Amino acid sequence: MVCMGNICRSPTAEVVLRDKAKARGIALEVDSVGTENYHIGDPPDPRSIQHARRRGYDLTPLRARQIAARDFAEFDIILAADAVNLREITRRCPAEHQPKLALFLGTEPLPDPYYGEAADFEKVLDLVEKRVDFLLASWWR
């Protein structure tokens, strides 16, 4: 899961995917990263933590990191939050791993709640939960 700073969208998607997969008995290695380096080592945004907690997700153990070259080889699927981040990871990704790259929501961007209000964080959670349910159902039929 990839967003810009790795403090809002991608950690939310990481935990929702991990928790929902675990609840279904599916073992997945899930991680999240940012394309930028300005939050490395920081916990997720307090608003992301708060809204996720209300739905039973714990983001507190996570710390932001920037995408690394090894990620392209290590992970089978790399999902970007939006077109800006997809372009950036495509630029950095070796050609042989580019088929692994896609937008998290398929064709639409996952909106960035960082400069928004509480409703924006709730919308991200709604979209992430819905998409994770779809992905898990399509990956494990």
C-alpha atoms as one frame of an Amber mdcrd trajectory, in Angstrom:
protein
   0.000   0.000   0.000   1.547   3.277  -1.102   0.627   6.899  -0.472   2.709
  10.045  -0.236   3.736  10.310   3.419   2.673   6.909   4.765   0.698   8.439
   7.625  -2.951   8.442   6.465  -4.158   6.359   3.528  -1.550   3.615   3.208
  -1.341   2.684   6.910  -5.132   2.626   7.043  -5.257   0.306   4.033  -2.468
  -1.859   5.479  -4.249  -2.514   8.755  -7.708  -2.959   7.249  -6.371  -5.481
   4.724  -4.318  -7.345   7.328  -7.179  -7.497   9.840  -9.855  -8.514   7.336
  -7.593 -11.170   5.795  -6.766 -12.563   9.235 -10.475 -12.675  10.143 -11.045
 -14.807   7.030  -8.132 -17.099   7.856  -5.995 -15.743   5.009  -2.289 -15.290
   5.696  -0.967 -12.200   3.932   2.176 -10.153   4.307   0.963  -6.576   4.125
   2.996  -3.397   4.471   2.629   0.279   3.694   5.066   2.899   2.485   5.247
   6.453   1.256   6.833   7.844  -1.859   8.225  10.801   0.105  10.656  10.821
   3.032   9.280  13.574   5.247   7.505  11.349   7.779   9.999   8.470   8.094
   9.722   6.976  11.574   6.547   8.892  12.448   3.370   7.172  13.619   0.227
   7.503  11.518  -1.647  10.796  11.671  -3.525  11.009  14.999  -6.792  11.507
  13.115  -6.230   8.302  11.139  -5.496   6.473  14.383  -8.614   7.892  16.050
 -11.033   7.108  13.238  -9.591   3.641  12.658  -9.780   2.865  16.384 -13.512
   3.628  16.344 -13.906   0.791  13.835 -11.689  -1.624  15.727  -8.412  -1.112
  13.841  -5.130  -0.365  15.625  -2.708   1.781  13.627  -0.533   2.721  16.631
   2.278   0.175  16.099   2.970   1.445  12.558   5.786   3.808  11.624   6.169
   5.551   8.291   8.823   4.456   5.867   9.695   5.320   2.297   9.407   2.792
  -0.500  12.679   0.961  -1.122  14.037  -0.881  -4.150  13.640  -4.223  -2.348
   9.867  -3.681  -2.065   9.414  -4.138  -5.806  10.941  -7.615  -5.659   9.547
  -8.608  -2.260   5.840  -7.916  -2.791   3.504  -9.549  -5.311   1.118  -6.601
  -5.560   1.871  -2.917  -4.945  -1.181  -0.675  -4.769  -0.941   3.108  -4.944
  -3.461   5.477  -3.404  -3.622   7.776  -6.430  -2.182   8.531  -9.858   0.593
  10.778  -8.495   1.946   7.991  -6.311   1.404   5.394  -9.038   3.496   7.492
 -11.447   6.225   7.846  -8.840   6.462   4.146  -8.038   6.290   3.317 -11.745
   9.249   5.640 -12.303  11.259   3.892  -9.573  10.178   0.328 -10.352  12.310
  -2.009 -12.479  10.542  -3.013 -15.698  10.194  -6.652 -14.670   8.134  -5.694
 -11.598   5.872  -3.067 -13.175   2.997  -5.534 -13.782   2.628  -5.643  -9.973
   1.668  -1.948  -9.803  -1.921  -0.684  -9.760  -4.245   1.829  -8.154  -5.734
   0.623  -4.884  -9.287   1.511  -5.934  -8.838   0.201  -9.460  -9.600   3.265
 -11.549 -10.238   6.008  -8.983  -7.938   7.778  -6.529  -8.253   7.174  -2.814
  -8.772  10.753  -1.567  -6.159  12.201   0.751  -7.801  13.241   4.044  -4.720
  15.034   5.413  -6.011  18.574   4.849  -9.618  17.603   5.438 -12.070  17.134
   8.246 -13.295  14.128  10.230 -15.683  13.182   7.434 -12.740  12.825   5.054
 -11.056  10.260   7.313 -14.355   8.392   7.593 -14.731   8.405   3.809 -11.245
   6.915   3.420 -12.158   4.150   5.859 -15.423   3.488   4.026 -13.630   3.238
   0.671 -10.800   1.111   2.062 -13.119  -1.347   3.807 -15.258  -1.746   0.706
 -12.261  -2.223  -1.586 -10.543  -4.671   0.777 -13.713  -6.780   0.922 -13.805
  -6.788  -2.887 -10.099  -7.646  -3.234 -10.237 -10.494  -0.734 -13.349 -11.924
  -2.382 -11.743 -11.749  -5.829  -8.366 -13.121  -4.732  -9.830 -16.024  -2.702
 -12.963 -17.368  -4.303
